Amino acid sequence: MAPPVPPAESPARRPATLATVAVMLTIAIMGSLWVPLFARSEPKLGPFPFFYRYQLILVPVTALLCWICYLLLRTRPRRGTGNRGARR
């Protein structure tokens, strides 16, 4: 009997994918932890100082980066791909 064939490396386990996810999550985290980047009141846009605009923009940007990381790391096959009955 032939030895079992090792499974193909999934896209979520490739080093390039993991490095990309790590960089994107690091950007999202460091964007809120690097205080000198946004700890200022100028330039103002109407009554809102820069700090508030930065924080309001950072929330959807972080959510978008997390969603992209999720898509990159997802290993379950999408519906309609022909792998019916396969479980992971």
Salt bridges, closest charged atoms under 4 A:
none
